[in-house]
Amino acid sequence: LAERKQLHSGSAGLSWARVCKECGQQHETQDTHLYEYQNEVDDELVCHICLQPLLRPMDTPCGHTYCFHCISNFLKEQDFCPVDRQRLQLHQCRPSSLLVRNLLDKLVVTCPHYAECQQEMQRCELQPHLHNRCPVFKRLREEAEKRKRPSWNEIKGRKGDGEPSGDAKHSTTLSRNHTRDQSEPGLINPAYEEIDDDNTPLRSSLVAEANVVELFRDEPEEELGLRIVGGKDTPLGNIVIQEIIRDSVASRDGRLAPGDHILEVNDVNLASVPHTRAITVLQRSPLLRLTVMQEKGFKIRDHPPDLNNPGKVLHVMLTKTHRTEPLGIKLIRKSDESGVFILDLLPGGLAAKDGKLRNNDKVLAINGHDLMHGTPESAAMIIQNSEKCVNFAVLRPAENPEEAGSSREGQHSRGVRRAPEPQYFRRQTTYLKDPPGGFTCQEKTVSLKKEPRTSLGITIAGGRDCRSRLPVYITSVQPVGCLHRDGTIKRGDVLLSINGVDLTQLTYNEAVSVLKAQTAQAQVVLRVIQTLSDSAEEDAETGSRDDFDNMDDQRDEIRTWTPLWTHWLGLPSHMHWCRDIVLQKTNSESWGFSIVGGYEESHGQQPFFIKTIVPGTPAHFDGRLKCGDEIVAVNGATTVGMNNSSLIPMLKLQKNKVTLTVVSWPGSLV
């Protein structure tokens, strides 16, 4: 408490890199959050270990409640309950009831910068207050951003050695031996290239921060809603978030975004673990403390680039007469695109009177908070917690007569959706290449004689009409079918043909029809491909999951099994489907992505993968390019055989437009 009083007394000596972004106090990353409570707290709401009001309360089977952080640290050294010493393991603990958590959230606390701020609020409101209203917190953030804005000559001078400076060095120490600024073999950064023949200055600087995000599952087996790519056994190296699933734990939390690099999970360093090990770590705990490296992007210009098809970025400020005045905006989400969109402006409302916002505008940010992949709920919370001025950054679709005429949605469709190209992957690739090192495949053939009515006993998924244009693959081998007795066919195998009928380019329904017709025959010859990885852990993981699912087929039907991202890396290239993504920019813009891969003496030829997409850049606004995508061609020229020194000039030469041909596989769902 004495330490808290001292921290609470003023803002002198505070550093943005050291201050906690959740509670506003200065404490070590591994320590629990600190709060200044106004009233005496009931003993039933106090942790028996730290003797402070509970944070992320967890109930034990023996009826005691502790902070998650406290009990997890305790059980690293002991195997019993601290109160009654009954045998206890962390996986036996369960989150406390919603009633208890609500009571804790309503505890009244003061802002840690009360000397200047003079604000009291419920504990659950402290973090929004710090990020939206606290003047001290705002000043610390602005000072840190100023220190992170060196000249571009300085940035170019640091590229080679990769050493961060100033507060950036402090923020990156949250991870061990693992930052984005490190020099990595095969990593090129067309996002950061300066245009030598243009005197227009580029955006100030690229800001990346290491932050700690805690995610809390109400049920132990609830999915976080993250799709991840990467791992030490892949060219990406890092574990990277590819996508956030709508209405999931991660989506409702709102702090994670596609492109974030996950450095640690509950003090487990993910820098040196393969993909499957990272999946296991992310699935085994009800509360996850993630240390993530997040790109904050470049500062958006007052006059953003005109990207023709994607539209233009507008900045609109609405000023309320008082803090609680509604803006009169209805926000929605769309089924075919992530993010927040304006559905309607209420007549007579503040936004309608201002006249600058329009229906179908996509909200990119509010008061500096990135909402590119946000939700209407998180946007509404930012608006409610804002002061009188609310600053919007919105993307307005361009009105293209050609696209408008052919679009089913007419002028109200967002230009970036490109109605003539509704599919994610349009064609079978013609760019032949080898898979990444460590990933291979083998073909298997099974010939069976069977009774005409006997089922093969397999279930399938995929098909070239699914969202990711996947080949048809096996999701389960049922114990009642003849293929289970043979034992050759496994879950995850990709179907090639049955009785000579090709299955590789069919939609799901087409594949089902062919399989039904051919299995009616007495003789069945089935050809499949099994993808393989050098990682022994992947084989162990797959085996354990097979055993689990065979014990509970009903549950497998409810929760469909999907392959890991690494499963697709060994697939031969003639089975890949690709698409073209056209990015456009002005001469002074950066493309906004970084790449890893290419030919290296130590690793041989590796495909080029998208590793980072920078917020506020053409690649980010376009929305189609994802982390983990493989670039197989640039402007129609294959990238096979290229190294960094040949691909970098090719990207730099494209002043205003570049066509990337990419192959994309869905990230592993956790």
Order of alpha helices (4+ residues) and beta strands (2+ residues): alpha-beta-beta-beta-alpha-beta-alpha-beta-alpha-beta-alpha-alpha-alpha-alpha-beta-beta-beta-beta-alpha-beta-beta-alpha-beta-beta-beta-beta-alpha-beta-beta-alpha-beta-alpha-beta-beta-beta-beta-alpha-beta-beta-alpha-beta-alpha-alpha-beta-beta-beta-alpha-beta-beta-alpha-beta-beta
